[in-house]
Amino acid sequence: MKCSFRQLEVFVAVARHESVSRAARSLSLSQSATSTALSELEKQFDVRLFDRIGKRLQLNELGRLLLPKASELLDRARDVEAMLAGDAEAGPLRVGATLTVGNYLATLLVGEFMQRHPSSHVHLEVGNTATVIHRVANFELDLGLIEGDCQHPDLEVTPWVEDELSLFAAPDHPLAGRADLTLDDLIGEKWVVREPGSGTRQTFDRAMHPILPRLRILFELEHTEAIKRVVESGLGIGCISRLALKDAFRHGVLVPLTVPGLDLRRYFYLVVHRQKFRTLGMQRFLELCLEVSAGKRFSDEIVLPRPS
């Protein structure tokens, strides 16, 4: 081979980070060594793989075609190394999860995975749906667990488990305990909701479409725990996953609000790049996800042991 695994590793890192300096840090190399490896790869084949836009390096057409093949070759090489070392399931595994999934399921899934495969290394990133989709599509993450719609043509999307949002309020809120709520009753209230780009916000906007322009949205927050605290203090009403509210409802610090006919159901999804080589570690993690959701109607029925 004219090119080395190190050169391909540098190419993939630069493609993911769009920067030689950030790629160098991720590989624990000097910036000059990283730059040299990339330059030598391009010179050997008399090609350009990136467009230089200021200090940012953006993949050109040839680079975009090469990225999935180079990523697959490196993943296969790591599997070969693991097999030769006597551990075919060694990582690393890069998992992305949206905030609700990440905070209430993914951390427990990673803990269970590590219990079963203690030599594997799992890197978990938590962000909103748009961010996780972008990073999986760019081969920065091996797989994603998301709570919003995904129409990206390069990603394979598998429905995982159904989830349901819930309207909620503090126990002493004027709407608490009412059985005759309608959409019109929600218009004059102050709302505390997730930020645009999140799967939760997509579902909320879709369900509230008939009255959405008339809602008084007071706060748009990225974290479900922050939303719960604001609503608990009496500053408004909220709408997040029932999964995130299970403990608060059980302890009575928050109460559900029911509007007959309001559809707040959605799915959590597993997403993987169509051209991504599925390492044994990826396969095992996806199998675990499907195992824990088998026979469960909604996400809040999934019970995983907390890591000891």
PASEBA-1860 file (N, C-alpha, C; in nm, 3 decimals):
! residues 308
1> MKCSFRQL> 0.083/-0.120/0.000/0.000/0.000/0.000/0.087/0.125/0.000 ~ 0.045/0.222/-0.079/0.119/0.349/-0.082/0.088/0.434/0.040 ~ -0.034/0.419/0.091/-0.071/0.500/0.207/-0.068/0.413/0.332 ~ -0.049/0.477/0.446/-0.040/0.405/0.573/-0.169/0.423/0.652 ~ -0.187/0.337/0.752/-0.303/0.351/0.840/-0.296/0.484/0.915 ~ -0.174/0.527/0.951/-0.160/0.655/1.021/-0.209/0.770/0.934 ~ -0.174/0.768/0.805/-0.220/0.875/0.715/-0.372/0.875/0.705 ~ -0.432/0.756/0.696/-0.578/0.749/0.688/-0.642/0.794/0.819
9> EVFVAVAR> -0.578/0.759/0.929/-0.628/0.801/1.060/-0.626/0.953/1.072 ~ -0.519/1.015/1.023/-0.508/1.160/1.024/-0.614/1.222/0.933 ~ -0.632/1.164/0.814/-0.732/1.215/0.721/-0.871/1.213/0.785 ~ -0.908/1.102/0.848/-1.041/1.090/0.910/-1.055/1.189/1.025 ~ -0.952/1.206/1.105/-0.958/1.299/1.217/-0.974/1.443/1.169 ~ -0.900/1.480/1.065/-0.912/1.616/1.011/-1.051/1.637/0.951 ~ -1.103/1.534/0.884/-1.238/1.544/0.826/-1.342/1.566/0.934 ~ -1.327/1.499/1.046/-1.424/1.511/1.155/-1.415/1.645/1.225
17> HESVSRAA> -1.293/1.694/1.244/-1.273/1.817/1.321/-1.262/1.942/1.235 ~ -1.242/1.923/1.103/-1.225/2.034/1.009/-1.112/2.127/1.051 ~ -1.013/2.070/1.116/-0.901/2.149/1.166/-0.785/2.056/1.194 ~ -0.663/2.095/1.148/-0.545/2.014/1.174/-0.511/2.017/1.323 ~ -0.521/2.132/1.386/-0.484/2.143/1.528/-0.576/2.059/1.616 ~ -0.708/2.063/1.590/-0.801/1.983/1.671/-0.782/1.835/1.643 ~ -0.755/1.801/1.516/-0.728/1.661/1.482/-0.604/1.611/1.553 ~ -0.501/1.695/1.557/-0.375/1.658/1.624/-0.399/1.630/1.773
25> RSLSLSQS> -0.480/1.714/1.838/-0.509/1.692/1.979/-0.584/1.561/2.001 ~ -0.679/1.531/1.911/-0.757/1.408/1.927/-0.672/1.283/1.907 ~ -0.563/1.294/1.829/-0.476/1.181/1.802/-0.351/1.179/1.890 ~ -0.337/1.281/1.975/-0.218/1.296/2.061/-0.091/1.304/1.976 ~ -0.100/1.379/1.867/0.014/1.404/1.779/0.045/1.553/1.781 ~ 0.165/1.587/1.736/0.197/1.729/1.718/0.124/1.779/1.595 ~ 0.103/1.911/1.590/0.034/1.968/1.475/0.117/1.950/1.348 ~ 0.249/1.961/1.359/0.335/1.945/1.241/0.330/1.802/1.188
33> ATSTALSE> 0.329/1.702/1.280/0.322/1.563/1.235/0.189/1.533/1.168 ~ 0.082/1.591/1.219/-0.050/1.572/1.161/-0.058/1.635/1.022 ~ -0.008/1.759/1.013/-0.008/1.829/0.885/0.077/1.756/0.781 ~ 0.192/1.706/0.824/0.282/1.633/0.734/0.217/1.506/0.682 ~ 0.151/1.431/0.769/0.086/1.306/0.729/-0.022/1.332/0.625 ~ -0.100/1.439/0.645/-0.206/1.472/0.550/-0.146/1.517/0.416 ~ -0.044/1.601/0.423/0.020/1.649/0.300/0.082/1.535/0.220 ~ 0.147/1.442/0.290/0.209/1.329/0.221/0.105/1.241/0.155
41> LEKQFDVR> -0.009/1.221/0.219/-0.117/1.142/0.159/-0.164/1.206/0.030 ~ -0.185/1.338/0.032/-0.231/1.406/-0.089/-0.124/1.406/-0.198 ~ 0.003/1.425/-0.158/0.111/1.428/-0.257/0.134/1.292/-0.322 ~ 0.121/1.185/-0.245/0.145/1.051/-0.299/0.052/1.020/-0.415 ~ -0.070/1.073/-0.410/-0.168/1.042/-0.514/-0.202/1.164/-0.599 ~ -0.129/1.275/-0.574/-0.148/1.398/-0.650/-0.296/1.440/-0.649 ~ -0.353/1.447/-0.529/-0.493/1.485/-0.516/-0.508/1.589/-0.405 ~ -0.623/1.651/-0.402/-0.664/1.736/-0.290/-0.788/1.673/-0.229
49> LFDRIGKR> -0.790/1.663/-0.098/-0.902/1.603/-0.029/-0.987/1.705/0.046 ~ -0.933/1.827/0.061/-1.003/1.931/0.135/-0.999/2.062/0.057 ~ -1.102/2.142/0.079/-1.099/2.282/0.038/-1.059/2.365/0.159 ~ -0.961/2.452/0.140/-0.915/2.536/0.251/-1.000/2.662/0.255 ~ -1.080/2.677/0.362/-1.166/2.794/0.380/-1.120/2.866/0.506 ~ -1.031/2.965/0.487/-0.970/3.030/0.602/-0.887/2.928/0.678 ~ -0.914/2.914/0.807/-0.842/2.815/0.888/-0.914/2.680/0.891 ~ -1.030/2.674/0.827/-1.110/2.551/0.830/-1.084/2.468/0.706
57> LQLNELGR> -1.076/2.338/0.724/-1.059/2.244/0.613/-1.191/2.171/0.592 ~ -1.247/2.185/0.474/-1.376/2.123/0.443/-1.356/2.018/0.334 ~ -1.410/1.900/0.354/-1.397/1.793/0.255/-1.448/1.836/0.119 ~ -1.369/1.807/0.015/-1.420/1.827/-0.121/-1.490/1.698/-0.165 ~ -1.530/1.691/-0.292/-1.607/1.575/-0.338/-1.530/1.445/-0.322 ~ -1.401/1.445/-0.360/-1.320/1.325/-0.346/-1.306/1.287/-0.198 ~ -1.284/1.386/-0.113/-1.272/1.359/0.030/-1.399/1.299/0.088 ~ -1.517/1.349/0.044/-1.642/1.294/0.094/-1.662/1.150/0.051
65> LLLPKASE> -1.614/1.116/-0.069/-1.623/0.977/-0.115/-1.527/0.886/-0.039 ~ -1.411/0.941/-0.002/-1.309/0.862/0.065/-1.343/0.838/0.212 ~ -1.409/0.934/0.278/-1.428/0.928/0.423/-1.492/0.798/0.472 ~ -1.607/0.754/0.417/-1.667/0.630/0.469/-1.578/0.507/0.447 ~ -1.505/0.504/0.335/-1.418/0.389/0.307/-1.298/0.387/0.401 ~ -1.241/0.506/0.426/-1.128/0.513/0.518/-1.172/0.479/0.661 ~ -1.290/0.529/0.700/-1.342/0.499/0.834/-1.366/0.349/0.850 ~ -1.423/0.288/0.747/-1.449/0.144/0.752/-1.319/0.064/0.763
73> LLDRARDV> -1.218/0.105/0.684/-1.089/0.034/0.686/-1.026/0.042/0.825 ~ -1.032/0.159/0.887/-0.975/0.175/1.021/-1.052/0.095/1.125 ~ -1.187/0.093/1.112/-1.267/0.015/1.205/-1.235/-0.134/1.193 ~ -1.220/-0.181/1.069/-1.187/-0.323/1.048/-1.048/-0.354/1.105 ~ -0.955/-0.261/1.087/-0.820/-0.282/1.140/-0.822/-0.292/1.292 ~ -0.905/-0.208/1.358/-0.916/-0.214/1.503/-0.977/-0.346/1.548 ~ -1.074/-0.396/1.470/-1.133/-0.526/1.502/-1.029/-0.637/1.491 ~ -0.944/-0.628/1.388/-0.838/-0.728/1.371/-0.741/-0.722/1.489
81> EAMLAGDA> -0.702/-0.601/1.528/-0.612/-0.586/1.643/-0.673/-0.644/1.770 ~ -0.804/-0.617/1.790/-0.872/-0.669/1.908/-0.875/-0.821/1.907 ~ -0.901/-0.878/1.789/-0.907/-1.023/1.777/-0.771/-1.085/1.806 ~ -0.665/-1.023/1.754/-0.530/-1.075/1.777/-0.492/-1.063/1.924 ~ -0.548/-0.961/1.990/-0.520/-0.941/2.132/-0.606/-1.030/2.221 ~ -0.695/-1.109/2.157/-0.779/-1.201/2.233/-0.906/-1.141/2.286 ~ -0.943/-1.022/2.238/-1.066/-0.957/2.283/-1.135/-0.895/2.163 ~ -1.226/-0.968/2.103/-1.291/-0.922/1.980/-1.393/-0.813/2.004
89> EAGPLRVG> -1.421/-0.778/2.129/-1.525/-0.679/2.155/-1.467/-0.549/2.211 ~ -1.337/-0.533/2.207/-1.277/-0.410/2.259/-1.318/-0.291/2.174 ~ -1.333/-0.176/2.239/-1.376/-0.052/2.172/-1.266/0.006/2.088 ~ -1.265/0.136/2.072/-1.359/0.228/2.135/-1.492/0.236/2.061 ~ -1.596/0.273/2.132/-1.728/0.290/2.075/-1.775/0.431/2.107 ~ -1.817/0.504/2.005/-1.861/0.643/2.022/-2.012/0.649/2.004 ~ -2.082/0.677/2.111/-2.229/0.679/2.111/-2.277/0.821/2.135 ~ -2.374/0.863/2.054/-2.438/0.992/2.076/-2.582/0.970/2.120
97> ATLTVGNY> -2.630/1.053/2.211/-2.768/1.041/2.258/-2.827/1.180/2.277 ~ -2.953/1.194/2.243/-3.020/1.320/2.269/-3.047/1.331/2.419 ~ -3.085/1.451/2.463/-3.079/1.480/2.606/-3.169/1.391/2.690 ~ -3.292/1.368/2.648/-3.381/1.283/2.729/-3.328/1.141/2.732 ~ -3.293/1.087/2.615/-3.240/0.951/2.609/-3.108/0.943/2.685 ~ -3.023/1.044/2.665/-2.891/1.043/2.727/-2.896/1.047/2.878 ~ -2.983/1.132/2.932/-2.987/1.151/3.077/-3.058/1.039/3.150 ~ -3.155/0.974/3.085/-3.239/0.879/3.157/-3.225/0.734/3.110
105> LATLLVGE> -3.162/0.711/2.993/-3.146/0.573/2.946/-3.002/0.541/2.905 ~ -2.940/0.631/2.827/-2.811/0.597/2.767/-2.702/0.573/2.870 ~ -2.700/0.651/2.977/-2.596/0.630/3.079/-2.609/0.493/3.142 ~ -2.734/0.448/3.164/-2.756/0.315/3.221/-2.723/0.206/3.119 ~ -2.753/0.232/2.991/-2.718/0.137/2.886/-2.566/0.119/2.876 ~ -2.495/0.231/2.883/-2.348/0.224/2.878/-2.296/0.147/2.999 ~ -2.354/0.172/3.116/-2.312/0.100/3.235/-2.334/-0.049/3.223 ~ -2.450/-0.088/3.170/-2.479/-0.230/3.150/-2.386/-0.291/3.046
113> FMQRHPSS> -2.359/-0.216/2.939/-2.269/-0.264/2.834/-2.129/-0.288/2.890 ~ -2.082/-0.195/2.972/-1.949/-0.209/3.031/-1.943/-0.325/3.130 ~ -2.055/-0.352/3.197/-2.059/-0.468/3.286/-2.042/-0.597/3.205 ~ -2.105/-0.601/3.088/-2.100/-0.722/3.006/-1.968/-0.732/2.929 ~ -1.912/-0.617/2.892/-1.789/-0.616/2.811/-1.689/-0.521/2.877 ~ -1.630/-0.561/2.987/-1.547/-0.471/3.069/-1.423/-0.417/2.999 ~ -1.377/-0.480/2.893/-1.258/-0.430/2.824/-1.290/-0.325/2.719 ~ -1.418/-0.306/2.690/-1.458/-0.207/2.590/-1.453/-0.066/2.650
121> HVHLEVGN> -1.428/0.030/2.563/-1.427/0.171/2.605/-1.537/0.242/2.529 ~ -1.632/0.304/2.602/-1.744/0.373/2.540/-1.736/0.522/2.570 ~ -1.740/0.602/2.464/-1.743/0.748/2.478/-1.886/0.792/2.447 ~ -1.954/0.853/2.545/-2.093/0.896/2.529/-2.100/1.048/2.519 ~ -2.164/1.097/2.413/-2.188/1.240/2.397/-2.338/1.265/2.401 ~ -2.378/1.371/2.470/-2.520/1.405/2.482/-2.543/1.543/2.421 ~ -2.640/1.552/2.331/-2.673/1.679/2.265/-2.815/1.672/2.213 ~ -2.860/1.777/2.144/-2.996/1.770/2.091/-2.999/1.687/1.961
129> TATVIHRV> -3.118/1.664/1.910/-3.135/1.575/1.795/-3.055/1.621/1.674 ~ -3.061/1.750/1.643/-2.990/1.801/1.526/-2.841/1.777/1.536 ~ -2.785/1.796/1.655/-2.641/1.777/1.675/-2.600/1.632/1.659 ~ -2.676/1.540/1.720/-2.642/1.397/1.711/-2.652/1.349/1.567 ~ -2.757/1.390/1.496/-2.772/1.351/1.354/-2.652/1.398/1.274 ~ -2.611/1.524/1.294/-2.498/1.579/1.220/-2.371/1.500/1.247 ~ -2.347/1.465/1.372/-2.223/1.397/1.408/-2.220/1.252/1.361 ~ -2.335/1.186/1.361/-2.339/1.050/1.305/-2.320/1.055/1.154
137> ANFELDLG> -2.383/1.152/1.089/-2.370/1.165/0.943/-2.227/1.198/0.902 ~ -2.152/1.263/0.990/-2.015/1.303/0.960/-1.913/1.202/1.013 ~ -1.961/1.083/1.054/-1.875/0.976/1.106/-1.801/1.017/1.234 ~ -1.850/1.118/1.303/-1.789/1.157/1.430/-1.839/1.070/1.544 ~ -1.956/1.007/1.525/-2.013/0.913/1.621/-2.045/0.784/1.548 ~ -2.032/0.671/1.617/-2.061/0.543/1.555/-2.211/0.519/1.542 ~ -2.287/0.566/1.639/-2.432/0.547/1.635/-2.498/0.650/1.723 ~ -2.627/0.670/1.703/-2.699/0.769/1.781/-2.830/0.714/1.834
145> LIEGDCQH> -2.872/0.762/1.948/-3.003/0.731/2.006/-3.076/0.865/2.016 ~ -3.178/0.883/1.933/-3.239/1.015/1.921/-3.389/1.010/1.951 ~ -3.444/1.128/1.980/-3.585/1.138/2.014/-3.663/1.225/1.917 ~ -3.600/1.266/1.807/-3.668/1.351/1.710/-3.668/1.287/1.573 ~ -3.737/1.351/1.480/-3.744/1.301/1.343/-3.607/1.311/1.276 ~ -3.576/1.216/1.191/-3.452/1.217/1.115/-3.482/1.181/0.971 ~ -3.457/1.274/0.881/-3.480/1.253/0.738/-3.349/1.251/0.660 ~ -3.235/1.240/0.730/-3.106/1.246/0.661/-3.090/1.126/0.569
153> PDLEVTPW> -3.062/1.149/0.440/-3.058/1.038/0.344/-2.945/0.938/0.368 ~ -2.839/0.979/0.439/-2.725/0.890/0.460/-2.740/0.803/0.585 ~ -2.844/0.824/0.662/-2.858/0.753/0.789/-2.968/0.647/0.783 ~ -2.938/0.534/0.843/-3.038/0.427/0.860/-3.105/0.449/0.995 ~ -3.236/0.464/0.993/-3.313/0.499/1.113/-3.401/0.380/1.152 ~ -3.386/0.331/1.274/-3.463/0.217/1.323/-3.547/0.259/1.442 ~ -3.681/0.246/1.434/-3.763/0.276/1.553/-3.721/0.186/1.669 ~ -3.706/0.245/1.786/-3.655/0.172/1.902/-3.766/0.145/2.002
161> VEDELSLF> -3.820/0.250/2.062/-3.927/0.234/2.161/-4.014/0.358/2.158 ~ -4.143/0.340/2.182/-4.234/0.454/2.182/-4.217/0.533/2.311 ~ -4.231/0.663/2.297/-4.220/0.755/2.411/-4.342/0.846/2.409 ~ -4.372/0.906/2.520/-4.485/0.998/2.527/-4.449/1.118/2.613 ~ -4.475/1.236/2.560/-4.455/1.358/2.639/-4.573/1.376/2.734 ~ -4.552/1.457/2.835/-4.659/1.487/2.929/-4.658/1.635/2.961 ~ -4.774/1.695/2.962/-4.787/1.831/3.016/-4.782/1.819/3.168 ~ -4.720/1.916/3.234/-4.710/1.905/3.380/-4.701/2.043/3.444
169> AAPDHPLA> -4.729/2.043/3.574/-4.730/2.169/3.649/-4.697/2.140/3.795 ~ -4.677/2.247/3.871/-4.662/2.233/4.016/-4.796/2.191/4.076 ~ -4.796/2.119/4.188/-4.922/2.070/4.246/-5.023/2.179/4.279 ~ -4.975/2.300/4.311/-5.067/2.407/4.347/-5.103/2.498/4.230 ~ -5.068/2.458/4.108/-5.103/2.539/3.991/-5.253/2.535/3.968 ~ -5.313/2.644/3.922/-5.460/2.648/3.901/-5.513/2.540/3.808 ~ -5.431/2.492/3.715/-5.479/2.388/3.622/-5.463/2.247/3.679 ~ -5.388/2.232/3.787/-5.362/2.099/3.844/-5.491/2.035/3.893
177> GRADLTLD> -5.510/1.910/3.859/-5.626/1.834/3.905/-5.750/1.851/3.821 ~ -5.749/1.938/3.725/-5.867/1.958/3.641/-5.879/1.847/3.537 ~ -5.997/1.793/3.523/-6.020/1.684/3.428/-6.083/1.733/3.298 ~ -6.115/1.862/3.292/-6.188/1.913/3.175/-6.103/2.011/3.093 ~ -5.971/1.994/3.095/-5.883/2.087/3.024/-5.901/2.076/2.873 ~ -5.890/2.189/2.805/-5.892/2.195/2.659/-5.770/2.272/2.612 ~ -5.744/2.270/2.483/-5.633/2.347/2.428/-5.647/2.495/2.459 ~ -5.768/2.546/2.458/-5.790/2.689/2.487/-5.744/2.726/2.627
185> DLIGEKWV> -5.752/2.632/2.723/-5.708/2.659/2.859/-5.557/2.680/2.867 ~ -5.483/2.632/2.768/-5.337/2.639/2.769/-5.283/2.769/2.712 ~ -5.367/2.842/2.642/-5.321/2.960/2.568/-5.270/3.070/2.660 ~ -5.339/3.095/2.769/-5.301/3.205/2.856/-5.190/3.173/2.955 ~ -5.143/3.048/2.955/-5.042/3.007/3.053/-4.900/3.041/3.006 ~ -4.812/3.056/3.104/-4.669/3.071/3.073/-4.608/2.933/3.055 ~ -4.523/2.918/2.953/-4.468/2.788/2.918/-4.316/2.784/2.936 ~ -4.268/2.667/2.979/-4.125/2.640/2.991/-4.099/2.516/2.905
193> VREPGSGT> -4.027/2.532/2.794/-4.015/2.424/2.696/-3.869/2.404/2.653 ~ -3.847/2.295/2.580/-3.715/2.268/2.525/-3.684/2.362/2.409 ~ -3.556/2.366/2.372/-3.508/2.459/2.270/-3.540/2.407/2.130 ~ -3.552/2.497/2.029/-3.568/2.453/1.891/-3.450/2.365/1.849 ~ -3.478/2.261/1.769/-3.375/2.168/1.727/-3.378/2.039/1.807 ~ -3.448/2.041/1.920/-3.460/1.920/2.002/-3.579/1.837/1.954 ~ -3.572/1.705/1.974/-3.682/1.618/1.937/-3.806/1.646/2.019 ~ -3.786/1.680/2.147/-3.899/1.712/2.234/-3.974/1.833/2.182
201> RQTFDRAM> -3.898/1.934/2.137/-3.962/2.055/2.085/-4.037/2.025/1.955 ~ -3.982/1.938/1.871/-4.052/1.900/1.748/-4.188/1.841/1.779 ~ -4.192/1.749/1.874/-4.318/1.684/1.910/-4.415/1.782/1.974 ~ -4.364/1.869/2.060/-4.448/1.970/2.125/-4.510/2.063/2.022 ~ -4.427/2.116/1.930/-4.478/2.208/1.828/-4.583/2.142/1.740 ~ -4.560/2.014/1.705/-4.655/1.943/1.620/-4.789/1.924/1.693 ~ -4.783/1.886/1.820/-4.906/1.862/1.895/-4.984/1.992/1.920 ~ -4.909/2.102/1.940/-4.972/2.230/1.972/-4.998/2.317/1.849
209> HPILPRLR> -4.981/2.260/1.732/-4.990/2.338/1.609/-5.114/2.429/1.601 ~ -5.233/2.383/1.640/-5.351/2.471/1.627/-5.343/2.598/1.710 ~ -5.269/2.595/1.821/-5.264/2.713/1.909/-5.122/2.765/1.927 ~ -5.025/2.706/1.856/-4.884/2.740/1.880/-4.853/2.889/1.873 ~ -4.904/2.963/1.772/-4.870/3.106/1.765/-4.920/3.187/1.885 ~ -5.016/3.132/1.959/-5.075/3.208/2.070/-5.020/3.166/2.207 ~ -4.928/3.072/2.210/-4.873/3.029/2.338/-4.771/3.131/2.390 ~ -4.767/3.149/2.520/-4.673/3.240/2.585/-4.552/3.160/2.631
217> ILFELEHT> -4.452/3.147/2.546/-4.333/3.070/2.582/-4.237/3.161/2.658 ~ -4.223/3.131/2.787/-4.142/3.216/2.875/-3.995/3.177/2.872 ~ -3.967/3.046/2.876/-3.830/2.996/2.875/-3.816/2.886/2.770 ~ -3.699/2.885/2.703/-3.659/2.775/2.616/-3.526/2.724/2.671 ~ -3.529/2.606/2.731/-3.412/2.554/2.802/-3.365/2.422/2.743 ~ -3.234/2.398/2.750/-3.176/2.278/2.690/-3.191/2.155/2.779 ~ -3.205/2.173/2.909/-3.199/2.059/3.000/-3.332/2.034/3.069 ~ -3.373/1.908/3.068/-3.502/1.872/3.126/-3.507/1.899/3.276
225> EAIKRVVE> -3.395/1.876/3.345/-3.394/1.901/3.489/-3.417/2.049/3.520 ~ -3.361/2.137/3.436/-3.382/2.280/3.456/-3.530/2.316/3.433 ~ -3.590/2.256/3.332/-3.733/2.280/3.305/-3.817/2.235/3.424 ~ -3.786/2.118/3.478/-3.861/2.067/3.593/-3.849/2.161/3.713 ~ -3.729/2.214/3.737/-3.709/2.303/3.852/-3.789/2.433/3.834 ~ -3.788/2.488/3.712/-3.861/2.613/3.688/-4.011/2.592/3.708 ~ -4.063/2.482/3.652/-4.206/2.453/3.667/-4.241/2.426/3.814 ~ -4.155/2.355/3.884/-4.177/2.325/4.025/-4.187/2.452/4.109
233> SGLGIGCI> -4.112/2.555/4.064/-4.115/2.683/4.138/-4.241/2.764/4.111 ~ -4.323/2.719/4.016/-4.449/2.786/3.988/-4.445/2.892/3.880 ~ -4.335/2.896/3.803/-4.321/3.001/3.701/-4.390/2.967/3.568 ~ -4.445/2.848/3.557/-4.513/2.814/3.432/-4.546/2.666/3.428 ~ -4.592/2.620/3.312/-4.618/2.478/3.291/-4.523/2.429/3.181 ~ -4.497/2.297/3.179/-4.399/2.243/3.087/-4.451/2.124/3.011 ~ -4.364/2.074/2.922/-4.398/1.956/2.842/-4.268/1.886/2.805 ~ -4.241/1.773/2.871/-4.123/1.692/2.840/-4.163/1.544/2.846
241> SRLALKDA> -4.068/1.457/2.823/-4.096/1.315/2.822/-4.144/1.265/2.958 ~ -4.240/1.174/2.952/-4.288/1.109/3.074/-4.175/1.033/3.144 ~ -4.079/0.988/3.063/-3.963/0.918/3.117/-3.887/1.006/3.217 ~ -3.875/1.135/3.184/-3.801/1.228/3.270/-3.882/1.273/3.391 ~ -4.013/1.243/3.391/-4.100/1.291/3.498/-4.143/1.180/3.593 ~ -4.100/1.058/3.567/-4.148/0.942/3.642/-4.129/0.961/3.793 ~ -4.008/0.996/3.835/-3.981/1.011/3.978/-4.055/1.131/4.038 ~ -4.061/1.243/3.962/-4.128/1.363/4.013/-4.278/1.337/4.033
249> FRHGVLVP> -4.341/1.264/3.942/-4.482/1.230/3.956/-4.503/1.137/4.076 ~ -4.412/1.041/4.093/-4.425/0.944/4.203/-4.415/1.013/4.339 ~ -4.326/1.115/4.346/-4.308/1.185/4.474/-4.405/1.302/4.492 ~ -4.482/1.335/4.388/-4.583/1.440/4.399/-4.532/1.581/4.391 ~ -4.404/1.601/4.353/-4.352/1.738/4.343/-4.398/1.805/4.214 ~ -4.439/1.725/4.116/-4.499/1.774/3.992/-4.620/1.685/3.962 ~ -4.716/1.739/3.888/-4.836/1.662/3.855/-4.865/1.672/3.706 ~ -4.918/1.564/3.646/-4.951/1.568/3.503/-5.077/1.650/3.478
257> LTVPGLDL> -5.081/1.713/3.361/-5.201/1.782/3.312/-5.252/1.703/3.191 ~ -5.378/1.670/3.192/-5.435/1.588/3.086/-5.532/1.667/3.001 ~ -5.506/1.669/2.869/-5.597/1.731/2.773/-5.648/1.619/2.683 ~ -5.773/1.577/2.697/-5.825/1.468/2.617/-5.805/1.493/2.466 ~ -5.756/1.391/2.396/-5.738/1.401/2.251/-5.605/1.458/2.207 ~ -5.524/1.510/2.300/-5.394/1.567/2.264/-5.293/1.454/2.247 ~ -5.238/1.441/2.127/-5.146/1.331/2.096/-5.002/1.378/2.114 ~ -4.937/1.328/2.218/-4.799/1.365/2.248/-4.704/1.245/2.236
265> RRYFYLVV> -4.744/1.146/2.159/-4.661/1.027/2.140/-4.555/1.050/2.032 ~ -4.446/0.979/2.045/-4.337/0.983/1.947/-4.255/0.856/1.964 ~ -4.149/0.842/1.886/-4.059/0.728/1.900/-3.918/0.776/1.932 ~ -3.846/0.693/2.006/-3.701/0.704/2.012/-3.647/0.617/1.899 ~ -3.536/0.662/1.837/-3.481/0.592/1.721/-3.333/0.561/1.741 ~ -3.288/0.455/1.675/-3.146/0.422/1.664/-3.102/0.464/1.525 ~ -2.992/0.540/1.516/-2.944/0.587/1.385/-2.798/0.548/1.365 ~ -2.768/0.497/1.245/-2.634/0.457/1.206/-2.614/0.500/1.061
273> HRQKFRTL> -2.493/0.542/1.028/-2.463/0.579/0.889/-2.472/0.454/0.801 ~ -2.536/0.469/0.685/-2.555/0.353/0.595/-2.423/0.292/0.551 ~ -2.318/0.375/0.541/-2.189/0.325/0.494/-2.093/0.292/0.609 ~ -2.145/0.298/0.731/-2.060/0.271/0.847/-2.039/0.121/0.866 ~ -1.914/0.079/0.879/-1.885/-0.060/0.912/-1.926/-0.086/1.056 ~ -2.008/-0.188/1.077/-2.058/-0.218/1.210/-1.961/-0.312/1.282 ~ -1.883/-0.255/1.369/-1.790/-0.336/1.448/-1.871/-0.427/1.540 ~ -1.804/-0.527/1.596/-1.872/-0.617/1.687/-1.924/-0.541/1.808
281> GMQRFLEL> -1.847/-0.441/1.853/-1.893/-0.359/1.965/-2.022/-0.285/1.932 ~ -2.031/-0.228/1.811/-2.154/-0.162/1.768/-2.271/-0.259/1.765 ~ -2.248/-0.376/1.709/-2.355/-0.476/1.701/-2.404/-0.515/1.840 ~ -2.311/-0.535/1.932/-2.350/-0.574/2.068/-2.428/-0.463/2.138 ~ -2.389/-0.337/2.115/-2.459/-0.227/2.180/-2.600/-0.213/2.123 ~ -2.614/-0.224/1.992/-2.747/-0.216/1.931/-2.835/-0.332/1.978 ~ -2.777/-0.450/1.991/-2.852/-0.565/2.041/-2.900/-0.541/2.183 ~ -2.815/-0.477/2.265/-2.854/-0.446/2.402/-2.972/-0.349/2.404
289> CLEVSAGK> -2.968/-0.248/2.319/-3.078/-0.151/2.311/-3.210/-0.221/2.279 ~ -3.206/-0.312/2.183/-3.328/-0.383/2.144/-3.371/-0.483/2.252 ~ -3.275/-0.539/2.322/-3.306/-0.635/2.429/-3.383/-0.568/2.542 ~ -3.336/-0.450/2.587/-3.399/-0.387/2.703/-3.536/-0.328/2.669 ~ -3.562/-0.301/2.539/-3.690/-0.243/2.501/-3.792/-0.348/2.458 ~ -3.748/-0.474/2.447/-3.838/-0.581/2.402/-3.956/-0.596/2.499 ~ -4.077/-0.593/2.443/-4.197/-0.610/2.525/-4.240/-0.486/2.600 ~ -4.168/-0.375/2.583/-4.203/-0.251/2.653/-4.287/-0.163/2.560
297> RFSDEIVL> -4.399/-0.113/2.611/-4.483/-0.028/2.528/-4.428/0.114/2.520 ~ -4.384/0.167/2.635/-4.331/0.303/2.640/-4.194/0.305/2.706 ~ -4.120/0.411/2.680/-3.981/0.422/2.729/-3.971/0.418/2.880 ~ -4.071/0.471/2.952/-4.061/0.475/3.098/-4.083/0.339/3.163 ~ -4.111/0.236/3.082/-4.122/0.101/3.134/-3.988/0.028/3.133 ~ -3.887/0.087/3.065/-3.755/0.025/3.061/-3.687/0.043/3.197 ~ -3.641/-0.066/3.253/-3.574/-0.063/3.383/-3.437/-0.126/3.366 ~ -3.333/-0.051/3.397/-3.197/-0.101/3.391/-3.131/-0.086/3.527
305> PRPS> -3.047/-0.182/3.565/-2.975/-0.166/3.692/-2.879/-0.050/3.686 ~ -2.871/0.024/3.794/-2.773/0.133/3.799/-2.636/0.076/3.829 ~ -2.530/0.128/3.757/-2.396/0.074/3.779/-2.357/0.082/3.925 ~ -2.296/-0.027/3.976/-2.254/-0.030/4.116/-2.121/0.041/4.134
END
